[in-house]
Every structure is written in structure tokens, then in C-alpha cells.
Amino acid sequence: MNVSRRTFGKLCAAGLAVLATNGPVTSAATVLTGTKVRRLILLGGADRQCREFVSDLGQSASAGADGFYYDGDVDEIEMVRNLLADLAARRSADGVRKQFIAGLVGAHAYSVLETQFRDVQASLVVRGLHVRRRGHERHEFLTTAPTAGIGQAFASLLTDSVDAAQVREHCLATDAAPMLMARRSRGAQPTRLHALARVYGSVLGPAGCEAALLGLTRSAADGPLNHESFIFSV
Amino acid sequence: MPAKKYAALPPGVTAEQFARAVEKFRDIVGHDNVVTAPEIIASYTKLMIPESEDKHMPPGALMPKTTEEVQKIVAVCNEFKIPVWPISTGRNFGYGSAAPAKSGTMVLDLRRMNRIIEVNVDLGYALVEAGVTYKQLADYIKEHDLPLWLDTPMPAPVASPTGNTLDRGVGYTPYGEHFFFQCGMEVVLANGEVLRTGMGALENSNTWQVFKWGYGPYLDGIFTQSNYGIVTKMGFWLMHKPPAYKPFLVKYPNEEDIVTAIDTIRPLRLNQIITNAGTVSNSLWELAVTEKREDLYDGPGQIPDDLVAAAARRKGYGAWNVYAALYGTPEQVELNWRMVKGAFEASGGDVLTEEDADPDDPLWKYRVDMMSGTLSMREFSLYNYRGGGGSTWFAPVSQAMGSETLRQMRLAKRILGEFGLDYVALFIIGWRDMHHIIDMLYDRTIPAEMQAAYDCYDKLLHEFAAEGYGIYRTSTAFMDKTAAIYGKVKHDVNVALKRALDPNGIIAPGKSGIDI
């Protein structure tokens, strides 16, 4: 996983070039799930939390995916716009069955990023708003049929580790039954971003990913939390 | 179980009727340019204003490519009584973004109408389709090496000149009052006819983008902040790149110095020594762009003044910070600078120019960029200050008089404090007026805080109105209440125009409180 700020442009351009010339199989931004091709792009903000989340998410989804930095700068917006447009245009040509873009960025960057998803008619899979203030943290999810129940799954991971977390979920498909099972760790508890990476990974990754929910270790400090997470299908 | 088919439905329209209309829309713009899946519509409903998405839920979005397609769309809208909410790019952050004022209104997303039709260097104007972004224009100007400057608002790269101008937004160069520099529109009316305003109504005229008024009643204004038509093309003036540009910063140490700051700027602005829409930001605005609130204050209620003052001192920010610039030939700028520098120094301000300022200071850099029409996203960092994704703008207008400032500041700060919100503010100085821009930042993940933000805005609106201050623009959450502030007669005239031009009420119901 290489998510250094300096290489954002290079990676982004390289990703596009690979997609354009070699197709998904050799692209660093693709995952093979059995015989069906699934492409995953991970995108993270510049701070440490975003970087760790994207790294965790890549592992959780069993994805050898490259990550891209995105911090809302003008040039980055243009790169993301081009990347999304290219992905949307090439999906059927490449024979990709499922193609996701997922990640975590700062609140300021997300406000613009969401409009880029809109412009390519990306389909929301899940969106999360994560805030901590005065020792209380809140996580608000907007989910869809495939991700209904993600709030519950996430909350159950936090039960023992975070005293004052509030988790809310609003599902666009209110009649859909929760599809994710909550899993509790008996050992050390994950940080909220580790936990988030795990539940998102279970959406993105192949079956059996949930096993990775066990045995996570808690890092020393989570730092400030003011981020938005997302998975979109492009 | 199946997901819901539509996120919402237009009022009085059944799912079956809506499905038939959708098929007709698809015949016009193509299957992929009509979206109704809630998972895709979700990105049209991402809000920062203090109201729930449920109140602003569209059943779908339409993306026409041409004026003719827009004409055909309004015919179907009239047939099925389906209202549409036109957006150019939908980046009206803090004012409702892309979501309609009322649930059940389809979004008419004009972003595919993105042709730059003409850029005229000699006469300094552009004619563009509604979906053209500032970034597109900036790229065009750069690619063709044109000696022109844009004037951009805060979300510049992703926003559009048409959308911002129609909402009467502002920028920071001498062309900062965007509607003032607009010239000529193409408008699809609710009956499907196409109106070209001003000189555009005349066959073969080449003066559409150079003479604003045309003949007879001047109509462009009624298509701004309104729902009387769908603007598909717009002309506007572009500034010639000046030979010399001299940005400057004046810091004032005390909160009361805002009076002196404004009274120093006014004569310079009124007499066109300072020609741009300069800003005067408070120290908390500067801090909010660069810091997170929890690093400054972790207690309850509004951030205390002494903490703000201490943090500002540490960072070297003034209690008030004037950013403005001079433009012209080197000789003009040099001459004017002597006047400007002398006036600000005599007023007790600490005057800084490019020679003194830290070029890496992000606050200085983004102002230098924005006052020269260079695209910047830096001000979006305001959204990181408090966290939780809530932001809405309260922006009363007043005379550009120092005596207006403390009164407004104290009133705003008191009311914001009652609701635990901070006073993050700046004044934008027009020729004779000021926009007092307050970014109400709050946490949307706390229902009580979102309610507090709503109640706070409501109180600000009414208490400022009682003092004679009206806001120049508002979000979709407060359009009815703001319209009420401006009185019954104006509202009745607005509604009468609406009935005459759009009897089925298919265009943007609720925009600026106008509905039938």
C-alpha cells in the first residue's frame, strides 16, 4: 500500500494507464474474487488516520489495491474527476462485474468529493460521518440494501472499547433486513477506524472476511475524528 | 426484500404516473440521463443546512444536454404536474447544495450543458451554457493563453458562473458582484418558449453580451433567486488581466477596530481607489480555516473571547484582518498604494504586502489567489473546524459604515452564543454596502445541535430583520421565512409573476419562498 502524498499524481496517472492498457487483471487497483473480476479503488485523506484506515480496509477486503491521496486541493479534484470518469467509462469494456471506490477523507474534502461521485452517477453503497468532540464520538451511516445493518455491526465492535459512542444508521431501503452480523471480539478491542475498516471490508471483500474481525489490536491513540467514509459503486 | 423504488414522489402524482413520466423523460434525454435509484439520488441530497434530507428528497434527476431537451422536459412536466429543481452543478454548499426546496421535486441537473460558446478577449466577456464550471473556464483561458481573469466564489473549481450568479453570489476581484457583471441570458420558460434577454431578443445582434438593458423592462433580474424560468445560457463580463496587482493585508488588534477598518476602506472603495470586493475577517474565521475547534476549546457553549484572542495572538492574526488589492498599471498602483497605505497606517492598522507577508501562510496565499481569480479550495477547511458536516450561511446586508459593524457583531455573537455556536464571520465590502457573512458551523450528527442551529438561524433572521437588516440570500431551509421578512406586497408580486409565467408551478417550487 503506497499512499504518500507525493505519489498521488503518479499513482493516479499510473492507475489510469494500467486500466487503459492492460485491463483489470494486472492493474494494481483491482482484486480478483474467484473468477469474477472486482475492481477496488481506495482513496484516503492526507492525515494518519485516513492512511491507516485505507491500509486496514485494503487488508480487510483482501485487496491488493493501491490507495490514492485526496485532500480536496484543486489539482486533486481534477485527478479524481478524471479517474472516476475513466472508471465509469471503462467498466463494461473491461468486463468488470463490480467496481468500487472506498475510503476516508476529511470533512472539507468529502463535501466536494461527493459531488464528483454524483457527476459520474456513482451508486451509494454506504456513507459514514465520524465525529469526536469532548470525548464523545458519533458515527452516522447512510446505508443501502447491501449494507443495511452496518451501523449495528460497527457499534457492536465498539461496545467495550468506547464508552461514549453513538452510532446511528439511516437506510435508504428501509424494508431491507440487516445483512451484516455483528461480531464481538473477546480479546483486545479495535479502534473505531480499525472497526470501520473491518465492516467496510466485509462489504467489499470475498466471503469469510468477517473472520478478520477477531483478534484486532487497539492502537495507543486514535487522534481527532472528523472524517467521512464511503463506498460507492462506480 | 426489495429496496424502495423511488426516494420520493411529486405531490399528487402516483408511482404509476411518475413511472410513465420517467419513460417520457428517457425518450427525450436517453435512458442513462434519467436516474431514480435512491442509491444514486443520495448524492443529490447531501446537505449541510440544518434540516433533514427527508425534507428535500427528489424522486429523481434529469440531465439534459441541449436547450431543446429542456423545452421538451418542461412539456412533460406540465403534462404530469411534475416539478423540477434546476441546478447548474449543484455546488451551493451551505445554501442547500443540489437538493430541492421541497421533497418530490425532480432535480434538473444541467451539468451536461457545458459548452463554452464564446470567450471574447477584446470586449472581455464569455457566453457559456449553464453547466460550465469555473475550472473549465480557467482551463480554457490558460490553454488559449488569454489575458483574462475570472472572478470566483469559494467553491470555485467545481461551481459554475451561472449557478453562482443566479443565486447572486459574490467573488473577490473588482468583478466580485457577479450579477452586476452578468450580461444576457437564454431562458426556457415554463411554457417551453425560449427567451433571450436584453439584446439577445434581436435577430443577428452582436450586442447580447455587451449591453445589458435591451429595450423595455429589464428582465434578467427576475430570473435570479427565482423560479420563473430555466436559465440555459448566460453571458458575463471578464476582467482584463491588469499589468499590476498588489494584494495587501491590514491587521487590527482589537475587536472594536472594525469600526475604524470599515470607515477607512469606505472612501477608498467608493472612489474606486480600492476596486475589489475586499474582506474583513475576524480572528475566529482565520483560526477556523487553519485549526480544529477542539484544539482551541473543549468546553460547553460558545468559544470564549479570551481563548480566541489568545490563539489569534499566538498565530499572529489580527482581531480583524482586511484583505484587499490594487489593480492597474504599475504607475496607477504605485500612486494609489501611497494613499491606501497612508490611510490604513493612520487608522492604526498593521499593513502588510507581498514583501512582508509569509508566502507560505495559507491564509495570505488563498486570499492572494482569490483576489486575482485563481482557483482555490482552501476556504473549505472551515468545514473541518467544528466537524459533523453542518454549515449554513447567515448573511445580512448593511450600509458600509463602521457604525453598523459593532451593533451587528454584538447581536450576532449574542444570539449564536445562546445556542452554543461560534461567531465565525467576515464582512465583504461592496461599493456602498457590506455583506456580513457568518458561517454557522455545527454538528449534524447531534440532533439537538442541528435543531439548535435551525433555531439560531431563525432567531438571527428575525432579530436582524427587527433591526432593519435583511439577508441577501438564504438556504432552502429558510426561503419561506426570509420571503416573509421582505413583506406581503413583495411576496404577492412574486407569486403573481409566478402564476403568469408558470401556472402549473413546475419550476423550482419554493425557491425564494415563491410557490403557488
Boltz contact constraints between the chains, C-beta under 6 A:
constraints:
  - contact:
      token1: [A, 72]
      token2: [B, 377]
      max_distance: 6.0
  - contact:
      token1: [A, 72]
      token2: [B, 380]
      max_distance: 6.0
  - contact:
      token1: [A, 74]
      token2: [B, 157]
      max_distance: 6.0
  - contact:
      token1: [A, 74]
      token2: [B, 375]
      max_distance: 6.0
  - contact:
      token1: [A, 74]
      token2: [B, 377]
      max_distance: 6.0
  - contact:
      token1: [A, 77]
      token2: [B, 157]
      max_distance: 6.0
  - contact:
      token1: [A, 106]
      token2: [B, 384]
      max_distance: 6.0
  - contact:
      token1: [A, 107]
      token2: [B, 383]
      max_distance: 6.0
  - contact:
      token1: [A, 107]
      token2: [B, 384]
      max_distance: 6.0
  - contact:
      token1: [A, 107]
      token2: [B, 389]
      max_distance: 6.0
  - contact:
      token1: [A, 108]
      token2: [B, 380]
      max_distance: 6.0
  - contact:
      token1: [A, 108]
      token2: [B, 381]
      max_distance: 6.0
  - contact:
      token1: [A, 108]
      token2: [B, 383]
      max_distance: 6.0
  - contact:
      token1: [A, 108]
      token2: [B, 384]
      max_distance: 6.0
  - contact:
      token1: [A, 111]
      token2: [B, 93]
      max_distance: 6.0
  - contact:
      token1: [A, 112]
      token2: [B, 158]
      max_distance: 6.0
  - contact:
      token1: [A, 114]
      token2: [B, 43]
      max_distance: 6.0
  - contact:
      token1: [A, 114]
      token2: [B, 46]
      max_distance: 6.0
  - contact:
      token1: [A, 115]
      token2: [B, 158]
      max_distance: 6.0
  - contact:
      token1: [A, 117]
      token2: [B, 43]
      max_distance: 6.0
  - contact:
      token1: [A, 118]
      token2: [B, 43]
      max_distance: 6.0
  - contact:
      token1: [A, 121]
      token2: [B, 35]
      max_distance: 6.0
  - contact:
      token1: [A, 121]
      token2: [B, 40]
      max_distance: 6.0
  - contact:
      token1: [A, 123]
      token2: [B, 39]
      max_distance: 6.0
  - contact:
      token1: [A, 123]
      token2: [B, 40]
      max_distance: 6.0
  - contact:
      token1: [A, 124]
      token2: [B, 39]
      max_distance: 6.0
  - contact:
      token1: [A, 124]
      token2: [B, 42]
      max_distance: 6.0
  - contact:
      token1: [A, 129]
      token2: [B, 389]
      max_distance: 6.0
  - contact:
      token1: [A, 129]
      token2: [B, 445]
      max_distance: 6.0
  - contact:
      token1: [A, 131]
      token2: [B, 387]
      max_distance: 6.0
  - contact:
      token1: [A, 131]
      token2: [B, 388]
      max_distance: 6.0
  - contact:
      token1: [A, 131]
      token2: [B, 443]
      max_distance: 6.0
  - contact:
      token1: [A, 131]
      token2: [B, 445]
      max_distance: 6.0
  - contact:
      token1: [A, 133]
      token2: [B, 294]
      max_distance: 6.0
  - contact:
      token1: [A, 134]
      token2: [B, 298]
      max_distance: 6.0
  - contact:
      token1: [A, 138]
      token2: [B, 445]
      max_distance: 6.0
  - contact:
      token1: [A, 140]
      token2: [B, 445]
      max_distance: 6.0
  - contact:
      token1: [A, 144]
      token2: [B, 39]
      max_distance: 6.0
  - contact:
      token1: [A, 145]
      token2: [B, 3]
      max_distance: 6.0
  - contact:
      token1: [A, 172]
      token2: [B, 38]
      max_distance: 6.0
  - contact:
      token1: [A, 173]
      token2: [B, 3]
      max_distance: 6.0
  - contact:
      token1: [A, 173]
      token2: [B, 4]
      max_distance: 6.0
  - contact:
      token1: [A, 175]
      token2: [B, 1]
      max_distance: 6.0
  - contact:
      token1: [A, 176]
      token2: [B, 1]
      max_distance: 6.0
  - contact:
      token1: [A, 224]
      token2: [B, 292]
      max_distance: 6.0
  - contact:
      token1: [A, 226]
      token2: [B, 384]
      max_distance: 6.0
  - contact:
      token1: [A, 226]
      token2: [B, 387]
      max_distance: 6.0
